[in-house]
């Protein structure tokens, strides 16, 4: 299709007058075609992203383990409700 004298969305106009007719909206525009193509592309993670995901899982597991140990140590002392608040036990 010949596409002369067509103004696309995002086209900068510096001056002048014009009258236009909308010939497509949404996915029926050039931007819509590009969007559809990008949506269908499978996003693959880079090796760095895969390593970062693995590291974050390991750090989360370690963090939860440390939190559990601290909580259990406080519970063994008989004051589990005061562990999180940082209030020393009375008496």
Phi and psi restraints in degrees (range 20) as a CNS / XPLOR table:
assign (resid 1 and name C) (resid 2 and name N)
       (resid 2 and name CA) (resid 2 and name C) 1.0 -76.8 20.0 2
assign (resid 2 and name N) (resid 2 and name CA)
       (resid 2 and name C) (resid 3 and name N) 1.0 127.0 20.0 2
assign (resid 2 and name C) (resid 3 and name N)
       (resid 3 and name CA) (resid 3 and name C) 1.0 -119.8 20.0 2
assign (resid 3 and name N) (resid 3 and name CA)
       (resid 3 and name C) (resid 4 and name N) 1.0 55.6 20.0 2
assign (resid 3 and name C) (resid 4 and name N)
       (resid 4 and name CA) (resid 4 and name C) 1.0 -92.9 20.0 2
assign (resid 4 and name N) (resid 4 and name CA)
       (resid 4 and name C) (resid 5 and name N) 1.0 152.2 20.0 2
assign (resid 4 and name C) (resid 5 and name N)
       (resid 5 and name CA) (resid 5 and name C) 1.0 58.6 20.0 2
assign (resid 5 and name N) (resid 5 and name CA)
       (resid 5 and name C) (resid 6 and name N) 1.0 40.5 20.0 2
assign (resid 5 and name C) (resid 6 and name N)
       (resid 6 and name CA) (resid 6 and name C) 1.0 -117.2 20.0 2
assign (resid 6 and name N) (resid 6 and name CA)
       (resid 6 and name C) (resid 7 and name N) 1.0 132.1 20.0 2
assign (resid 6 and name C) (resid 7 and name N)
       (resid 7 and name CA) (resid 7 and name C) 1.0 -103.3 20.0 2
assign (resid 7 and name N) (resid 7 and name CA)
       (resid 7 and name C) (resid 8 and name N) 1.0 121.4 20.0 2
assign (resid 7 and name C) (resid 8 and name N)
       (resid 8 and name CA) (resid 8 and name C) 1.0 -92.1 20.0 2
assign (resid 8 and name N) (resid 8 and name CA)
       (resid 8 and name C) (resid 9 and name N) 1.0 157.2 20.0 2
assign (resid 8 and name C) (resid 9 and name N)
       (resid 9 and name CA) (resid 9 and name C) 1.0 -57.9 20.0 2
assign (resid 9 and name N) (resid 9 and name CA)
       (resid 9 and name C) (resid 10 and name N) 1.0 136.0 20.0 2
assign (resid 9 and name C) (resid 10 and name N)
       (resid 10 and name CA) (resid 10 and name C) 1.0 91.7 20.0 2
assign (resid 10 and name N) (resid 10 and name CA)
       (resid 10 and name C) (resid 11 and name N) 1.0 -4.6 20.0 2
assign (resid 10 and name C) (resid 11 and name N)
       (resid 11 and name CA) (resid 11 and name C) 1.0 -72.6 20.0 2
assign (resid 11 and name N) (resid 11 and name CA)
       (resid 11 and name C) (resid 12 and name N) 1.0 129.8 20.0 2
assign (resid 11 and name C) (resid 12 and name N)
       (resid 12 and name CA) (resid 12 and name C) 1.0 -86.4 20.0 2
assign (resid 12 and name N) (resid 12 and name CA)
       (resid 12 and name C) (resid 13 and name N) 1.0 129.1 20.0 2
assign (resid 12 and name C) (resid 13 and name N)
       (resid 13 and name CA) (resid 13 and name C) 1.0 -113.7 20.0 2
assign (resid 13 and name N) (resid 13 and name CA)
       (resid 13 and name C) (resid 14 and name N) 1.0 126.0 20.0 2
assign (resid 13 and name C) (resid 14 and name N)
       (resid 14 and name CA) (resid 14 and name C) 1.0 -86.1 20.0 2
assign (resid 14 and name N) (resid 14 and name CA)
       (resid 14 and name C) (resid 15 and name N) 1.0 -38.2 20.0 2
assign (resid 14 and name C) (resid 15 and name N)
       (resid 15 and name CA) (resid 15 and name C) 1.0 -166.4 20.0 2
assign (resid 15 and name N) (resid 15 and name CA)
       (resid 15 and name C) (resid 16 and name N) 1.0 166.1 20.0 2
assign (resid 15 and name C) (resid 16 and name N)
       (resid 16 and name CA) (resid 16 and name C) 1.0 115.5 20.0 2
assign (resid 16 and name N) (resid 16 and name CA)
       (resid 16 and name C) (resid 17 and name N) 1.0 179.1 20.0 2
assign (resid 16 and name C) (resid 17 and name N)
       (resid 17 and name CA) (resid 17 and name C) 1.0 -122.4 20.0 2
assign (resid 17 and name N) (resid 17 and name CA)
       (resid 17 and name C) (resid 18 and name N) 1.0 150.1 20.0 2
assign (resid 17 and name C) (resid 18 and name N)
       (resid 18 and name CA) (resid 18 and name C) 1.0 -158.1 20.0 2
assign (resid 18 and name N) (resid 18 and name CA)
       (resid 18 and name C) (resid 19 and name N) 1.0 157.0 20.0 2
assign (resid 18 and name C) (resid 19 and name N)
       (resid 19 and name CA) (resid 19 and name C) 1.0 -125.0 20.0 2
assign (resid 19 and name N) (resid 19 and name CA)
       (resid 19 and name C) (resid 20 and name N) 1.0 134.6 20.0 2
assign (resid 19 and name C) (resid 20 and name N)
       (resid 20 and name CA) (resid 20 and name C) 1.0 -129.1 20.0 2
assign (resid 20 and name N) (resid 20 and name CA)
       (resid 20 and name C) (resid 21 and name N) 1.0 161.0 20.0 2
assign (resid 20 and name C) (resid 21 and name N)
       (resid 21 and name CA) (resid 21 and name C) 1.0 -122.7 20.0 2
assign (resid 21 and name N) (resid 21 and name CA)
       (resid 21 and name C) (resid 22 and name N) 1.0 129.1 20.0 2
assign (resid 21 and name C) (resid 22 and name N)
       (resid 22 and name CA) (resid 22 and name C) 1.0 -75.5 20.0 2
assign (resid 22 and name N) (resid 22 and name CA)
       (resid 22 and name C) (resid 23 and name N) 1.0 125.7 20.0 2
assign (resid 22 and name C) (resid 23 and name N)
       (resid 23 and name CA) (resid 23 and name C) 1.0 -112.7 20.0 2
assign (resid 23 and name N) (resid 23 and name CA)
       (resid 23 and name C) (resid 24 and name N) 1.0 -2.2 20.0 2
assign (resid 23 and name C) (resid 24 and name N)
       (resid 24 and name CA) (resid 24 and name C) 1.0 -172.9 20.0 2
assign (resid 24 and name N) (resid 24 and name CA)
       (resid 24 and name C) (resid 25 and name N) 1.0 145.6 20.0 2
assign (resid 24 and name C) (resid 25 and name N)
       (resid 25 and name CA) (resid 25 and name C) 1.0 -133.7 20.0 2
assign (resid 25 and name N) (resid 25 and name CA)
       (resid 25 and name C) (resid 26 and name N) 1.0 160.1 20.0 2
assign (resid 25 and name C) (resid 26 and name N)
       (resid 26 and name CA) (resid 26 and name C) 1.0 61.0 20.0 2
assign (resid 26 and name N) (resid 26 and name CA)
       (resid 26 and name C) (resid 27 and name N) 1.0 -127.9 20.0 2
assign (resid 26 and name C) (resid 27 and name N)
       (resid 27 and name CA) (resid 27 and name C) 1.0 -75.4 20.0 2
assign (resid 27 and name N) (resid 27 and name CA)
       (resid 27 and name C) (resid 28 and name N) 1.0 -5.1 20.0 2
assign (resid 27 and name C) (resid 28 and name N)
       (resid 28 and name CA) (resid 28 and name C) 1.0 -93.5 20.0 2
assign (resid 28 and name N) (resid 28 and name CA)
       (resid 28 and name C) (resid 29 and name N) 1.0 23.2 20.0 2
assign (resid 28 and name C) (resid 29 and name N)
       (resid 29 and name CA) (resid 29 and name C) 1.0 -118.4 20.0 2
assign (resid 29 and name N) (resid 29 and name CA)
       (resid 29 and name C) (resid 30 and name N) 1.0 173.3 20.0 2
assign (resid 29 and name C) (resid 30 and name N)
       (resid 30 and name CA) (resid 30 and name C) 1.0 -63.4 20.0 2
assign (resid 30 and name N) (resid 30 and name CA)
       (resid 30 and name C) (resid 31 and name N) 1.0 -39.7 20.0 2
assign (resid 30 and name C) (resid 31 and name N)
       (resid 31 and name CA) (resid 31 and name C) 1.0 -64.0 20.0 2
assign (resid 31 and name N) (resid 31 and name CA)
       (resid 31 and name C) (resid 32 and name N) 1.0 -37.2 20.0 2
assign (resid 31 and name C) (resid 32 and name N)
       (resid 32 and name CA) (resid 32 and name C) 1.0 -63.7 20.0 2
assign (resid 32 and name N) (resid 32 and name CA)
       (resid 32 and name C) (resid 33 and name N) 1.0 -38.4 20.0 2
assign (resid 32 and name C) (resid 33 and name N)
       (resid 33 and name CA) (resid 33 and name C) 1.0 -64.0 20.0 2
assign (resid 33 and name N) (resid 33 and name CA)
       (resid 33 and name C) (resid 34 and name N) 1.0 -45.9 20.0 2
assign (resid 33 and name C) (resid 34 and name N)
       (resid 34 and name CA) (resid 34 and name C) 1.0 -62.6 20.0 2
assign (resid 34 and name N) (resid 34 and name CA)
       (resid 34 and name C) (resid 35 and name N) 1.0 -43.6 20.0 2
assign (resid 34 and name C) (resid 35 and name N)
       (resid 35 and name CA) (resid 35 and name C) 1.0 -59.7 20.0 2
assign (resid 35 and name N) (resid 35 and name CA)
       (resid 35 and name C) (resid 36 and name N) 1.0 -44.2 20.0 2
assign (resid 35 and name C) (resid 36 and name N)
       (resid 36 and name CA) (resid 36 and name C) 1.0 -62.1 20.0 2
assign (resid 36 and name N) (resid 36 and name CA)
       (resid 36 and name C) (resid 37 and name N) 1.0 -41.6 20.0 2
assign (resid 36 and name C) (resid 37 and name N)
       (resid 37 and name CA) (resid 37 and name C) 1.0 -64.9 20.0 2
assign (resid 37 and name N) (resid 37 and name CA)
       (resid 37 and name C) (resid 38 and name N) 1.0 -40.7 20.0 2
assign (resid 37 and name C) (resid 38 and name N)
       (resid 38 and name CA) (resid 38 and name C) 1.0 -69.7 20.0 2
assign (resid 38 and name N) (resid 38 and name CA)
       (resid 38 and name C) (resid 39 and name N) 1.0 -35.0 20.0 2
assign (resid 38 and name C) (resid 39 and name N)
       (resid 39 and name CA) (resid 39 and name C) 1.0 -66.4 20.0 2
assign (resid 39 and name N) (resid 39 and name CA)
       (resid 39 and name C) (resid 40 and name N) 1.0 -33.3 20.0 2
assign (resid 39 and name C) (resid 40 and name N)
       (resid 40 and name CA) (resid 40 and name C) 1.0 -81.9 20.0 2
assign (resid 40 and name N) (resid 40 and name CA)
       (resid 40 and name C) (resid 41 and name N) 1.0 -10.1 20.0 2
assign (resid 40 and name C) (resid 41 and name N)
       (resid 41 and name CA) (resid 41 and name C) 1.0 -80.2 20.0 2
assign (resid 41 and name N) (resid 41 and name CA)
       (resid 41 and name C) (resid 42 and name N) 1.0 130.1 20.0 2
assign (resid 41 and name C) (resid 42 and name N)
       (resid 42 and name CA) (resid 42 and name C) 1.0 -78.6 20.0 2
assign (resid 42 and name N) (resid 42 and name CA)
       (resid 42 and name C) (resid 43 and name N) 1.0 126.9 20.0 2
assign (resid 42 and name C) (resid 43 and name N)
       (resid 43 and name CA) (resid 43 and name C) 1.0 -85.6 20.0 2
assign (resid 43 and name N) (resid 43 and name CA)
       (resid 43 and name C) (resid 44 and name N) 1.0 117.9 20.0 2
assign (resid 43 and name C) (resid 44 and name N)
       (resid 44 and name CA) (resid 44 and name C) 1.0 -102.1 20.0 2
assign (resid 44 and name N) (resid 44 and name CA)
       (resid 44 and name C) (resid 45 and name N) 1.0 143.3 20.0 2
assign (resid 44 and name C) (resid 45 and name N)
       (resid 45 and name CA) (resid 45 and name C) 1.0 -85.0 20.0 2
assign (resid 45 and name N) (resid 45 and name CA)
       (resid 45 and name C) (resid 46 and name N) 1.0 145.5 20.0 2
assign (resid 45 and name C) (resid 46 and name N)
       (resid 46 and name CA) (resid 46 and name C) 1.0 -77.1 20.0 2
assign (resid 46 and name N) (resid 46 and name CA)
       (resid 46 and name C) (resid 47 and name N) 1.0 162.4 20.0 2
assign (resid 46 and name C) (resid 47 and name N)
       (resid 47 and name CA) (resid 47 and name C) 1.0 -57.1 20.0 2
assign (resid 47 and name N) (resid 47 and name CA)
       (resid 47 and name C) (resid 48 and name N) 1.0 -36.1 20.0 2
assign (resid 47 and name C) (resid 48 and name N)
       (resid 48 and name CA) (resid 48 and name C) 1.0 -63.9 20.0 2
assign (resid 48 and name N) (resid 48 and name CA)
       (resid 48 and name C) (resid 49 and name N) 1.0 -42.8 20.0 2
assign (resid 48 and name C) (resid 49 and name N)
       (resid 49 and name CA) (resid 49 and name C) 1.0 -63.2 20.0 2
assign (resid 49 and name N) (resid 49 and name CA)
       (resid 49 and name C) (resid 50 and name N) 1.0 -39.1 20.0 2
assign (resid 49 and name C) (resid 50 and name N)
       (resid 50 and name CA) (resid 50 and name C) 1.0 -64.7 20.0 2
assign (resid 50 and name N) (resid 50 and name CA)
       (resid 50 and name C) (resid 51 and name N) 1.0 -42.3 20.0 2
assign (resid 50 and name C) (resid 51 and name N)
       (resid 51 and name CA) (resid 51 and name C) 1.0 -65.0 20.0 2
assign (resid 51 and name N) (resid 51 and name CA)
       (resid 51 and name C) (resid 52 and name N) 1.0 -40.5 20.0 2
assign (resid 51 and name C) (resid 52 and name N)
       (resid 52 and name CA) (resid 52 and name C) 1.0 -64.4 20.0 2
assign (resid 52 and name N) (resid 52 and name CA)
       (resid 52 and name C) (resid 53 and name N) 1.0 -39.9 20.0 2
assign (resid 52 and name C) (resid 53 and name N)
       (resid 53 and name CA) (resid 53 and name C) 1.0 -61.2 20.0 2
assign (resid 53 and name N) (resid 53 and name CA)
       (resid 53 and name C) (resid 54 and name N) 1.0 -43.9 20.0 2
assign (resid 53 and name C) (resid 54 and name N)
       (resid 54 and name CA) (resid 54 and name C) 1.0 -63.9 20.0 2
assign (resid 54 and name N) (resid 54 and name CA)
       (resid 54 and name C) (resid 55 and name N) 1.0 -44.0 20.0 2
assign (resid 54 and name C) (resid 55 and name N)
       (resid 55 and name CA) (resid 55 and name C) 1.0 -63.1 20.0 2
assign (resid 55 and name N) (resid 55 and name CA)
       (resid 55 and name C) (resid 56 and name N) 1.0 -42.4 20.0 2
assign (resid 55 and name C) (resid 56 and name N)
       (resid 56 and name CA) (resid 56 and name C) 1.0 -64.7 20.0 2
assign (resid 56 and name N) (resid 56 and name CA)
       (resid 56 and name C) (resid 57 and name N) 1.0 -36.8 20.0 2
assign (resid 56 and name C) (resid 57 and name N)
       (resid 57 and name CA) (resid 57 and name C) 1.0 -65.5 20.0 2
assign (resid 57 and name N) (resid 57 and name CA)
       (resid 57 and name C) (resid 58 and name N) 1.0 -41.9 20.0 2
assign (resid 57 and name C) (resid 58 and name N)
       (resid 58 and name CA) (resid 58 and name C) 1.0 -65.2 20.0 2
assign (resid 58 and name N) (resid 58 and name CA)
       (resid 58 and name C) (resid 59 and name N) 1.0 -43.4 20.0 2
assign (resid 58 and name C) (resid 59 and name N)
       (resid 59 and name CA) (resid 59 and name C) 1.0 -65.1 20.0 2
assign (resid 59 and name N) (resid 59 and name CA)
       (resid 59 and name C) (resid 60 and name N) 1.0 -38.4 20.0 2
assign (resid 59 and name C) (resid 60 and name N)
       (resid 60 and name CA) (resid 60 and name C) 1.0 -63.4 20.0 2
assign (resid 60 and name N) (resid 60 and name CA)
       (resid 60 and name C) (resid 61 and name N) 1.0 -44.0 20.0 2
assign (resid 60 and name C) (resid 61 and name N)
       (resid 61 and name CA) (resid 61 and name C) 1.0 -62.2 20.0 2
assign (resid 61 and name N) (resid 61 and name CA)
       (resid 61 and name C) (resid 62 and name N) 1.0 -44.9 20.0 2
assign (resid 61 and name C) (resid 62 and name N)
       (resid 62 and name CA) (resid 62 and name C) 1.0 -62.9 20.0 2
assign (resid 62 and name N) (resid 62 and name CA)
       (resid 62 and name C) (resid 63 and name N) 1.0 -43.5 20.0 2
assign (resid 62 and name C) (resid 63 and name N)
       (resid 63 and name CA) (resid 63 and name C) 1.0 -60.9 20.0 2
assign (resid 63 and name N) (resid 63 and name CA)
       (resid 63 and name C) (resid 64 and name N) 1.0 -47.0 20.0 2
assign (resid 63 and name C) (resid 64 and name N)
       (resid 64 and name CA) (resid 64 and name C) 1.0 -64.2 20.0 2
assign (resid 64 and name N) (resid 64 and name CA)
       (resid 64 and name C) (resid 65 and name N) 1.0 -35.3 20.0 2
assign (resid 64 and name C) (resid 65 and name N)
       (resid 65 and name CA) (resid 65 and name C) 1.0 -63.8 20.0 2
assign (resid 65 and name N) (resid 65 and name CA)
       (resid 65 and name C) (resid 66 and name N) 1.0 -44.5 20.0 2
assign (resid 65 and name C) (resid 66 and name N)
       (resid 66 and name CA) (resid 66 and name C) 1.0 -64.4 20.0 2
assign (resid 66 and name N) (resid 66 and name CA)
       (resid 66 and name C) (resid 67 and name N) 1.0 -42.1 20.0 2
assign (resid 66 and name C) (resid 67 and name N)
       (resid 67 and name CA) (resid 67 and name C) 1.0 -61.0 20.0 2
assign (resid 67 and name N) (resid 67 and name CA)
       (resid 67 and name C) (resid 68 and name N) 1.0 -42.9 20.0 2
assign (resid 67 and name C) (resid 68 and name N)
       (resid 68 and name CA) (resid 68 and name C) 1.0 -63.5 20.0 2
assign (resid 68 and name N) (resid 68 and name CA)
       (resid 68 and name C) (resid 69 and name N) 1.0 -41.7 20.0 2
assign (resid 68 and name C) (resid 69 and name N)
       (resid 69 and name CA) (resid 69 and name C) 1.0 -63.4 20.0 2
assign (resid 69 and name N) (resid 69 and name CA)
       (resid 69 and name C) (resid 70 and name N) 1.0 -44.3 20.0 2
assign (resid 69 and name C) (resid 70 and name N)
       (resid 70 and name CA) (resid 70 and name C) 1.0 -62.1 20.0 2
assign (resid 70 and name N) (resid 70 and name CA)
       (resid 70 and name C) (resid 71 and name N) 1.0 -43.6 20.0 2
assign (resid 70 and name C) (resid 71 and name N)
       (resid 71 and name CA) (resid 71 and name C) 1.0 -63.7 20.0 2
assign (resid 71 and name N) (resid 71 and name CA)
       (resid 71 and name C) (resid 72 and name N) 1.0 -45.7 20.0 2
assign (resid 71 and name C) (resid 72 and name N)
       (resid 72 and name CA) (resid 72 and name C) 1.0 -65.6 20.0 2
assign (resid 72 and name N) (resid 72 and name CA)
       (resid 72 and name C) (resid 73 and name N) 1.0 -35.5 20.0 2
assign (resid 72 and name C) (resid 73 and name N)
       (resid 73 and name CA) (resid 73 and name C) 1.0 -64.1 20.0 2
assign (resid 73 and name N) (resid 73 and name CA)
       (resid 73 and name C) (resid 74 and name N) 1.0 -41.0 20.0 2
assign (resid 73 and name C) (resid 74 and name N)
       (resid 74 and name CA) (resid 74 and name C) 1.0 -67.3 20.0 2
assign (resid 74 and name N) (resid 74 and name CA)
       (resid 74 and name C) (resid 75 and name N) 1.0 -40.5 20.0 2
assign (resid 74 and name C) (resid 75 and name N)
       (resid 75 and name CA) (resid 75 and name C) 1.0 -64.6 20.0 2
assign (resid 75 and name N) (resid 75 and name CA)
       (resid 75 and name C) (resid 76 and name N) 1.0 -36.3 20.0 2
assign (resid 75 and name C) (resid 76 and name N)
       (resid 76 and name CA) (resid 76 and name C) 1.0 -65.8 20.0 2
assign (resid 76 and name N) (resid 76 and name CA)
       (resid 76 and name C) (resid 77 and name N) 1.0 -29.5 20.0 2
assign (resid 76 and name C) (resid 77 and name N)
       (resid 77 and name CA) (resid 77 and name C) 1.0 -79.2 20.0 2
assign (resid 77 and name N) (resid 77 and name CA)
       (resid 77 and name C) (resid 78 and name N) 1.0 -11.2 20.0 2
assign (resid 77 and name C) (resid 78 and name N)
       (resid 78 and name CA) (resid 78 and name C) 1.0 95.1 20.0 2
assign (resid 78 and name N) (resid 78 and name CA)
       (resid 78 and name C) (resid 79 and name N) 1.0 12.4 20.0 2
assign (resid 78 and name C) (resid 79 and name N)
       (resid 79 and name CA) (resid 79 and name C) 1.0 -134.4 20.0 2
assign (resid 79 and name N) (resid 79 and name CA)
       (resid 79 and name C) (resid 80 and name N) 1.0 57.6 20.0 2
assign (resid 79 and name C) (resid 80 and name N)
       (resid 80 and name CA) (resid 80 and name C) 1.0 -67.3 20.0 2
assign (resid 80 and name N) (resid 80 and name CA)
       (resid 80 and name C) (resid 81 and name N) 1.0 -28.0 20.0 2
assign (resid 80 and name C) (resid 81 and name N)
       (resid 81 and name CA) (resid 81 and name C) 1.0 -73.5 20.0 2
assign (resid 81 and name N) (resid 81 and name CA)
       (resid 81 and name C) (resid 82 and name N) 1.0 -20.8 20.0 2
assign (resid 81 and name C) (resid 82 and name N)
       (resid 82 and name CA) (resid 82 and name C) 1.0 -97.6 20.0 2
assign (resid 82 and name N) (resid 82 and name CA)
       (resid 82 and name C) (resid 83 and name N) 1.0 -1.1 20.0 2
assign (resid 82 and name C) (resid 83 and name N)
       (resid 83 and name CA) (resid 83 and name C) 1.0 -66.1 20.0 2
assign (resid 83 and name N) (resid 83 and name CA)
       (resid 83 and name C) (resid 84 and name N) 1.0 -50.6 20.0 2
assign (resid 83 and name C) (resid 84 and name N)
       (resid 84 and name CA) (resid 84 and name C) 1.0 -68.2 20.0 2
assign (resid 84 and name N) (resid 84 and name CA)
       (resid 84 and name C) (resid 85 and name N) 1.0 -35.2 20.0 2
assign (resid 84 and name C) (resid 85 and name N)
       (resid 85 and name CA) (resid 85 and name C) 1.0 -78.5 20.0 2
assign (resid 85 and name N) (resid 85 and name CA)
       (resid 85 and name C) (resid 86 and name N) 1.0 -21.0 20.0 2
assign (resid 85 and name C) (resid 86 and name N)
       (resid 86 and name CA) (resid 86 and name C) 1.0 78.4 20.0 2
assign (resid 86 and name N) (resid 86 and name CA)
       (resid 86 and name C) (resid 87 and name N) 1.0 10.1 20.0 2
assign (resid 86 and name C) (resid 87 and name N)
       (resid 87 and name CA) (resid 87 and name C) 1.0 -82.4 20.0 2
assign (resid 87 and name N) (resid 87 and name CA)
       (resid 87 and name C) (resid 88 and name N) 1.0 127.8 20.0 2
assign (resid 87 and name C) (resid 88 and name N)
       (resid 88 and name CA) (resid 88 and name C) 1.0 -68.6 20.0 2
assign (resid 88 and name N) (resid 88 and name CA)
       (resid 88 and name C) (resid 89 and name N) 1.0 148.1 20.0 2
assign (resid 88 and name C) (resid 89 and name N)
       (resid 89 and name CA) (resid 89 and name C) 1.0 -66.1 20.0 2
assign (resid 89 and name N) (resid 89 and name CA)
       (resid 89 and name C) (resid 90 and name N) 1.0 146.9 20.0 2
assign (resid 89 and name C) (resid 90 and name N)
       (resid 90 and name CA) (resid 90 and name C) 1.0 -79.6 20.0 2
assign (resid 90 and name N) (resid 90 and name CA)
       (resid 90 and name C) (resid 91 and name N) 1.0 141.2 20.0 2
